[in-house]
Amino acid sequence: MTSSSLMRSTFASLAFSFAVATSLLAGNTPALAAGDPAAEAFVTKVSERAIDIISDKSTSQSEREAAFGKLLDETADMPKIAAFALGQYLRLPTAEQKDEYLKLVRSFVVKVYVTRLSDYHNEKLVITGSKPKGDKQALVDSQINFTNGREPVKVTWWLVKDASGNYKIFDVNVVGIWLAQEQRSSFSSVIANHNGEFSALLDHLKAQIANAENGKVE
C-alpha cells in the first residue's frame, strides 16, 4: 500500500475509526436524505471513543493500541472487510494463510492507525445526515472539524447490520474515496506483482506492521 493510501485509510478509519472499512459495493453513493437515528448515534459513539483513545496522552502507545483494537473488534466487521479486500484472490489462501491474514490485517490497522494518528488532538466529528439502505445498511454523512484551523474533511460511513441487528462499520469514504475498495486494489497489486503468491501479501503486511512499531509510518 502506498504512503498516500495509508494516510487516507489511516485518517478515515478513525474517522475516526476505520476503520477499517468497505462497501459491498460499487457505483456511486446516493445522496443522503431521510435520517437513520440509530446509525447516526452509532457513528457518533464510535468517533467519540476513537478520538478519546487517540487524544489520551496519559496512556502509552501499547495501551492506546489495545484500546483501539478493542474498539475495532466491537464496531467494525473486520472479517467481512478483510475478505472484501482480497477481491479476486479471496479463495487463494490456504486455511492456515487465511487465519494469519486476518490476524495481520487487524494488527496492521491497529498499529498503523494509532501510530499515524498520534498527533491528532481533540478533533470533533459532526453528523450532517444519514440514509437507511434497505433494512440492513445505512450511510451516515459527517465531517471532521479540526482545532488547528484546518479545513473540515467530509466523511461518509457505510454501515451494515450483523446477525444480531447491530450496526458495524463496513467502509469509510474520505473526500470521495472508499477506503476498503482502495485497499482491495493495493492488496491485489501486491499479489499480482508476485506471481499470485499469497505469501507476498502476508510479508507485505508484516513489513508494514514492523515499520509502524518502529515509528516509520510515512
Contacts in CASP RR format, 6 or more apart in sequence:
PFRMAT RR
TARGET T0000
AUTHOR 0000-0000-0000
METHOD contacts of the structure
MODEL  1
MTSSSLMRSTFASLAFSFAVATSLLAGNTPALAAGDPAAEAFVTKVSERA
IDIISDKSTSQSEREAAFGKLLDETADMPKIAAFALGQYLRLPTAEQKDE
YLKLVRSFVVKVYVTRLSDYHNEKLVITGSKPKGDKQALVDSQINFTNGR
EPVKVTWWLVKDASGNYKIFDVNVVGIWLAQEQRSSFSSVIANHNGEFSA
LLDHLKAQIANAENGKVE
1 9 0 8 1.000
1 183 0 8 1.000
1 186 0 8 1.000
1 187 0 8 1.000
1 204 0 8 1.000
1 208 0 8 1.000
2 186 0 8 1.000
3 218 0 8 1.000
5 182 0 8 1.000
5 183 0 8 1.000
5 186 0 8 1.000
6 112 0 8 1.000
6 116 0 8 1.000
6 208 0 8 1.000
6 217 0 8 1.000
6 218 0 8 1.000
7 116 0 8 1.000
7 218 0 8 1.000
8 174 0 8 1.000
8 175 0 8 1.000
8 177 0 8 1.000
8 179 0 8 1.000
8 182 0 8 1.000
9 18 0 8 1.000
9 19 0 8 1.000
9 20 0 8 1.000
9 179 0 8 1.000
9 182 0 8 1.000
9 183 0 8 1.000
10 112 0 8 1.000
10 113 0 8 1.000
10 116 0 8 1.000
10 117 0 8 1.000
10 217 0 8 1.000
11 116 0 8 1.000
11 117 0 8 1.000
11 153 0 8 1.000
11 174 0 8 1.000
12 18 0 8 1.000
12 19 0 8 1.000
12 21 0 8 1.000
12 155 0 8 1.000
12 172 0 8 1.000
12 173 0 8 1.000
12 174 0 8 1.000
12 179 0 8 1.000
13 19 0 8 1.000
13 20 0 8 1.000
13 21 0 8 1.000
13 109 0 8 1.000
13 113 0 8 1.000
13 172 0 8 1.000
13 179 0 8 1.000
14 47 0 8 1.000
14 50 0 8 1.000
14 51 0 8 1.000
14 54 0 8 1.000
14 113 0 8 1.000
14 117 0 8 1.000
14 120 0 8 1.000
15 47 0 8 1.000
15 125 0 8 1.000
15 142 0 8 1.000
15 144 0 8 1.000
15 155 0 8 1.000
15 157 0 8 1.000
15 172 0 8 1.000
15 174 0 8 1.000
16 46 0 8 1.000
16 47 0 8 1.000
16 50 0 8 1.000
16 51 0 8 1.000
16 54 0 8 1.000
16 117 0 8 1.000
16 120 0 8 1.000
16 123 0 8 1.000
16 125 0 8 1.000
16 144 0 8 1.000
17 46 0 8 1.000
17 47 0 8 1.000
17 49 0 8 1.000
17 50 0 8 1.000
17 71 0 8 1.000
17 72 0 8 1.000
17 75 0 8 1.000
17 76 0 8 1.000
17 169 0 8 1.000
17 172 0 8 1.000
18 72 0 8 1.000
18 76 0 8 1.000
18 81 0 8 1.000
18 109 0 8 1.000
18 113 0 8 1.000
18 169 0 8 1.000
18 172 0 8 1.000
18 179 0 8 1.000
19 72 0 8 1.000
19 76 0 8 1.000
19 109 0 8 1.000
19 113 0 8 1.000
19 169 0 8 1.000
19 172 0 8 1.000
19 179 0 8 1.000
20 72 0 8 1.000
20 76 0 8 1.000
20 78 0 8 1.000
20 81 0 8 1.000
20 109 0 8 1.000
20 169 0 8 1.000
20 172 0 8 1.000
20 179 0 8 1.000
20 180 0 8 1.000
21 76 0 8 1.000
21 81 0 8 1.000
21 158 0 8 1.000
21 169 0 8 1.000
21 170 0 8 1.000
21 171 0 8 1.000
21 172 0 8 1.000
21 179 0 8 1.000
21 180 0 8 1.000
22 80 0 8 1.000
22 81 0 8 1.000
22 84 0 8 1.000
22 85 0 8 1.000
22 158 0 8 1.000
22 170 0 8 1.000
22 171 0 8 1.000
22 178 0 8 1.000
22 179 0 8 1.000
22 180 0 8 1.000
22 181 0 8 1.000
22 183 0 8 1.000
22 184 0 8 1.000
23 158 0 8 1.000
23 170 0 8 1.000
23 171 0 8 1.000
23 178 0 8 1.000
23 180 0 8 1.000
23 181 0 8 1.000
24 84 0 8 1.000
24 137 0 8 1.000
24 160 0 8 1.000
24 170 0 8 1.000
25 84 0 8 1.000
25 171 0 8 1.000
25 178 0 8 1.000
25 181 0 8 1.000
29 139 0 8 1.000
29 156 0 8 1.000
29 158 0 8 1.000
29 173 0 8 1.000
30 131 0 8 1.000
30 139 0 8 1.000
31 131 0 8 1.000
32 128 0 8 1.000
32 129 0 8 1.000
32 130 0 8 1.000
32 131 0 8 1.000
32 139 0 8 1.000
32 140 0 8 1.000
32 141 0 8 1.000
32 156 0 8 1.000
33 131 0 8 1.000
34 131 0 8 1.000
34 132 0 8 1.000
35 129 0 8 1.000
35 130 0 8 1.000
35 131 0 8 1.000
35 132 0 8 1.000
36 130 0 8 1.000
36 131 0 8 1.000
36 132 0 8 1.000
36 138 0 8 1.000
36 140 0 8 1.000
37 130 0 8 1.000
38 138 0 8 1.000
38 167 0 8 1.000
39 130 0 8 1.000
39 132 0 8 1.000
39 138 0 8 1.000
39 139 0 8 1.000
39 140 0 8 1.000
39 157 0 8 1.000
39 159 0 8 1.000
39 167 0 8 1.000
40 127 0 8 1.000
40 129 0 8 1.000
40 130 0 8 1.000
40 140 0 8 1.000
42 75 0 8 1.000
42 140 0 8 1.000
42 159 0 8 1.000
42 167 0 8 1.000
43 125 0 8 1.000
43 127 0 8 1.000
43 140 0 8 1.000
43 142 0 8 1.000
43 157 0 8 1.000
43 159 0 8 1.000
44 125 0 8 1.000
44 127 0 8 1.000
46 71 0 8 1.000
46 75 0 8 1.000
46 169 0 8 1.000
47 125 0 8 1.000
47 142 0 8 1.000
48 125 0 8 1.000
49 71 0 8 1.000
50 68 0 8 1.000
50 71 0 8 1.000
51 120 0 8 1.000
51 122 0 8 1.000
51 123 0 8 1.000
51 124 0 8 1.000
51 125 0 8 1.000
53 64 0 8 1.000
53 67 0 8 1.000
53 68 0 8 1.000
53 71 0 8 1.000
54 64 0 8 1.000
54 68 0 8 1.000
54 114 0 8 1.000
54 117 0 8 1.000
54 118 0 8 1.000
54 120 0 8 1.000
55 120 0 8 1.000
55 121 0 8 1.000
55 122 0 8 1.000
56 64 0 8 1.000
59 67 0 8 1.000
61 114 0 8 1.000
61 115 0 8 1.000
61 118 0 8 1.000
64 114 0 8 1.000
64 118 0 8 1.000
65 110 0 8 1.000
65 111 0 8 1.000
65 114 0 8 1.000
68 110 0 8 1.000
68 113 0 8 1.000
68 114 0 8 1.000
69 106 0 8 1.000
69 110 0 8 1.000
72 78 0 8 1.000
72 106 0 8 1.000
72 109 0 8 1.000
72 110 0 8 1.000
73 106 0 8 1.000
75 168 0 8 1.000
75 169 0 8 1.000
76 168 0 8 1.000
76 169 0 8 1.000
76 170 0 8 1.000
77 160 0 8 1.000
77 162 0 8 1.000
77 168 0 8 1.000
77 169 0 8 1.000
77 170 0 8 1.000
78 102 0 8 1.000
78 105 0 8 1.000
78 106 0 8 1.000
78 109 0 8 1.000
79 102 0 8 1.000
80 160 0 8 1.000
80 168 0 8 1.000
80 170 0 8 1.000
81 105 0 8 1.000
81 170 0 8 1.000
81 171 0 8 1.000
81 180 0 8 1.000
82 101 0 8 1.000
82 102 0 8 1.000
82 105 0 8 1.000
83 90 0 8 1.000
84 180 0 8 1.000
84 184 0 8 1.000
85 105 0 8 1.000
85 180 0 8 1.000
85 183 0 8 1.000
85 184 0 8 1.000
85 187 0 8 1.000
86 92 0 8 1.000
86 93 0 8 1.000
86 101 0 8 1.000
86 184 0 8 1.000
86 187 0 8 1.000
86 188 0 8 1.000
87 184 0 8 1.000
87 187 0 8 1.000
87 188 0 8 1.000
88 188 0 8 1.000
89 187 0 8 1.000
89 188 0 8 1.000
89 191 0 8 1.000
89 196 0 8 1.000
89 198 0 8 1.000
89 201 0 8 1.000
92 191 0 8 1.000
92 196 0 8 1.000
92 198 0 8 1.000
93 101 0 8 1.000
93 198 0 8 1.000
94 198 0 8 1.000
97 198 0 8 1.000
97 199 0 8 1.000
97 202 0 8 1.000
100 202 0 8 1.000
101 198 0 8 1.000
101 201 0 8 1.000
101 202 0 8 1.000
101 205 0 8 1.000
104 202 0 8 1.000
104 205 0 8 1.000
104 206 0 8 1.000
104 209 0 8 1.000
105 205 0 8 1.000
107 205 0 8 1.000
107 209 0 8 1.000
108 205 0 8 1.000
108 208 0 8 1.000
108 209 0 8 1.000
108 212 0 8 1.000
111 209 0 8 1.000
111 212 0 8 1.000
111 213 0 8 1.000
112 208 0 8 1.000
112 209 0 8 1.000
112 212 0 8 1.000
112 217 0 8 1.000
115 212 0 8 1.000
115 215 0 8 1.000
115 217 0 8 1.000
116 212 0 8 1.000
116 217 0 8 1.000
121 147 0 8 1.000
122 147 0 8 1.000
123 144 0 8 1.000
123 145 0 8 1.000
123 146 0 8 1.000
123 147 0 8 1.000
124 144 0 8 1.000
124 145 0 8 1.000
124 147 0 8 1.000
125 142 0 8 1.000
125 143 0 8 1.000
125 144 0 8 1.000
125 145 0 8 1.000
125 155 0 8 1.000
126 142 0 8 1.000
126 143 0 8 1.000
126 144 0 8 1.000
126 145 0 8 1.000
127 140 0 8 1.000
127 141 0 8 1.000
127 142 0 8 1.000
128 141 0 8 1.000
128 142 0 8 1.000
128 143 0 8 1.000
129 140 0 8 1.000
129 141 0 8 1.000
129 142 0 8 1.000
130 138 0 8 1.000
130 139 0 8 1.000
130 140 0 8 1.000
130 141 0 8 1.000
131 138 0 8 1.000
131 139 0 8 1.000
132 138 0 8 1.000
133 139 0 8 1.000
135 161 0 8 1.000
136 160 0 8 1.000
136 161 0 8 1.000
136 165 0 8 1.000
137 158 0 8 1.000
137 159 0 8 1.000
137 160 0 8 1.000
137 161 0 8 1.000
137 170 0 8 1.000
138 158 0 8 1.000
138 159 0 8 1.000
138 167 0 8 1.000
139 156 0 8 1.000
139 157 0 8 1.000
139 158 0 8 1.000
139 159 0 8 1.000
140 156 0 8 1.000
140 157 0 8 1.000
140 159 0 8 1.000
141 154 0 8 1.000
141 155 0 8 1.000
141 156 0 8 1.000
142 154 0 8 1.000
142 155 0 8 1.000
142 156 0 8 1.000
142 157 0 8 1.000
143 152 0 8 1.000
143 153 0 8 1.000
143 154 0 8 1.000
143 155 0 8 1.000
144 152 0 8 1.000
144 153 0 8 1.000
144 155 0 8 1.000
145 152 0 8 1.000
146 152 0 8 1.000
153 174 0 8 1.000
153 175 0 8 1.000
154 174 0 8 1.000
154 175 0 8 1.000
154 176 0 8 1.000
155 172 0 8 1.000
155 173 0 8 1.000
155 174 0 8 1.000
156 172 0 8 1.000
156 173 0 8 1.000
156 176 0 8 1.000
157 169 0 8 1.000
157 171 0 8 1.000
157 172 0 8 1.000
157 173 0 8 1.000
158 169 0 8 1.000
158 170 0 8 1.000
158 171 0 8 1.000
158 172 0 8 1.000
158 173 0 8 1.000
158 178 0 8 1.000
159 167 0 8 1.000
159 168 0 8 1.000
159 169 0 8 1.000
159 170 0 8 1.000
160 167 0 8 1.000
160 168 0 8 1.000
160 170 0 8 1.000
161 167 0 8 1.000
161 168 0 8 1.000
162 168 0 8 1.000
170 180 0 8 1.000
171 178 0 8 1.000
171 179 0 8 1.000
171 180 0 8 1.000
171 181 0 8 1.000
172 178 0 8 1.000
172 179 0 8 1.000
172 180 0 8 1.000
173 179 0 8 1.000
187 201 0 8 1.000
190 200 0 8 1.000
190 201 0 8 1.000
190 204 0 8 1.000
191 197 0 8 1.000
191 198 0 8 1.000
191 200 0 8 1.000
191 201 0 8 1.000
193 200 0 8 1.000
194 200 0 8 1.000
211 217 0 8 1.000
END
